[in-house]
Each structure stands twice: as structure tokens, then as C-alpha cells.
Amino acid sequence: MDLLAPWREGPYTLQEALERYGEALVGEALRQRVLKPVMTRLGPVLVPAARGRALLGLTRYYTPRAGALEMALLVRRQAEAMEREGWRVLKRQGSRAVLEKDGERVLVVGNRGPVGRRPRPLDDLEATASRVVVLVPEGARRSRIEVKEVRIGSG
């Protein structure tokens, strides 16, 4: 029984993990402190606790921020929705994913800040994307252009 599966394949909210992996696995992972919940606006998200991070070969003293978890969760959900439509996931890591269908590649990016221009690709695979989907949380400020009329000439 892989107690880190909800993190390796996720991230998942506590409710999603219970539905997908069952109460036995999730409960055992929480009891053994391999996973722990981190509160986000989407509900508690399961992340590796100190023991789980040690099993992954990482430092024990780090917890992902809620905002980063929200973006990774939204990208995972979008990638899964696109998979159901026939897209194939080529890469999914954190708040970024690359999917392909019929020769078209799409880069899906979670963004917490203002959306102004195309996100910079992080590797050669992301650079091959012909389309970019930027996911922003509801209520996030989007970049705007303010138009102000100015009189021409002196006077």
C-alpha cells in the first residue's frame, strides 16, 4: 500500500483522496504522519508530512504554501478534464501541464498574479505548445489597460 500515492498522483483535497483511494489508505497515511492536510480555499489538501518527505528523499522541514497548492490542484483538475476529452498528458508538474491531441500541444498554467502575456516556457516541451491556457482563481485581478483621452496641443 503506497501511502504517498495521493501526493505522487495529486495533489488532492482530503475529500477527493478519500473518494479515489479509500478511507483505509488515507486514514493510515494520516495516522502514520506520512501525509498531512494543509488548509486552502478549496478545502484541506494532502501534502507530505515530515515522515513522508523523508521517504521521498526531501528535507523534512517544508510545507507547500496554500496558493501554490491551489494552483497545482486546479491544473490537475483541468488536465484530467482534458484527458476525458481525448487529450494525452505529456507532462504535469506542479502548476504546469503539457497536453497533446491531434498534433496540437497545449500548455496549462496556474497563475496567481495578473495575467498579461504568454507565460515563459520552462523547457523545450513547453516551448512546443501552440496554445496556452492560463488558470486564475475567481476574483483575481486581471491586467487591464486604462485608456485616458488627452487633448493635443497647448491650451
ABEGO torsion letter per residue (X at the ends): XBAAAAAAAOBBBAAAAAAAAEAAAAAAAAAAGABBBBBBAAEBBBBBBAAAAAAAGBBABBBBBAAAAAAAAAAAAAAAAAAAAGBBBABBBEABBBBBBGGBBBBBBBBABBBABBBBBABAAAAABABBBBBBBBGBBBBBBBBBBBBBEBX
